[in-house]
Amino acid sequence: MIFDRQSSIQVSPNPSAGAITISLEAIGTKEVLMSIYNMAGQRVYSSEMFQKFLDLSYLPKGIYFLSARKEGNVLWTEKVVK
């Protein structure tokens, strides 16, 4: 999916005990690299396709950053609390 910089993103529930839902306004369809990083900057999840639902139950409690990239450019980043 291609997102413009004005697109709104919502991650819920946030904080989450496990699964999260990602809602956003999207334009078109293209592959996007979805990643989750911990506070140390380590990537703990990666997918080359946009995922509307993510299960974070395997991660320890903490603060994470969910980001979407296309062609090396960061489209958006959202803080997620587990």
C-alpha positions in Angstrom: 0.0 0.0 0.0 1.2 3.5 -0.6 0.5 6.0 2.1 0.8 9.8 1.8 2.3 11.7 4.6 -1.2 13.1 5.5 -2.6 9.6 6.1 -3.9 9.0 9.5 -2.9 5.9 11.4 -4.4 4.4 14.4 -3.1 1.4 16.4 -5.5 -0.1 18.9 -5.6 -1.1 21.6 -2.6 0.8 22.7 -1.4 -0.2 25.2 -2.0 -3.8 24.2 -1.7 -7.2 26.0 -1.3 -9.0 22.7 -2.9 -8.4 19.4 -3.2 -5.0 17.8 -5.2 -3.6 14.9 -3.7 -1.1 12.5 -6.2 1.3 10.8 -5.1 3.8 8.2 -6.0 5.7 5.1 -4.2 4.2 2.1 -3.8 5.1 -1.5 -3.1 2.3 -4.0 -1.5 -1.0 -3.4 2.2 -1.7 -3.2 4.4 -3.8 -1.0 5.4 -2.2 2.3 8.0 -3.4 4.8 6.4 -3.5 8.2 8.8 -3.6 11.2 8.6 -3.5 15.0 11.6 -2.3 16.9 12.3 -2.5 20.7 13.8 0.4 22.7 17.3 -0.8 21.9 16.6 -0.4 18.2 16.6 -4.1 17.5 14.0 -5.3 15.0 11.8 -7.9 16.7 9.3 -8.3 13.8 9.4 -7.8 10.1 7.0 -8.5 7.2 7.1 -7.4 3.6 3.3 -7.1 3.4 1.0 -4.7 5.2 -0.7 -6.5 8.1 -3.9 -5.2 9.6 -3.7 -7.4 12.6 -0.4 -8.2 14.5 0.0 -10.6 17.5 2.5 -9.2 19.9 1.8 -11.7 22.7 5.3 -13.2 22.2 7.0 -9.9 23.1 7.9 -8.9 26.6 6.2 -5.9 28.2 7.7 -2.6 27.0 7.6 0.2 24.4 8.0 -0.7 20.8 8.0 1.3 17.5 5.9 0.1 14.6 7.1 1.4 11.2 6.2 1.1 7.6 8.8 1.6 4.8 8.5 1.6 1.1 11.5 1.7 -1.2 13.7 2.6 1.8 11.6 5.6 2.9 9.9 5.6 6.2 6.2 6.2 5.6 5.2 6.3 9.2 6.2 5.3 12.7 3.9 4.7 15.7 4.8 4.0 19.3 3.1 0.8 20.7 3.0 0.0 24.4 2.7 -3.6 25.5 
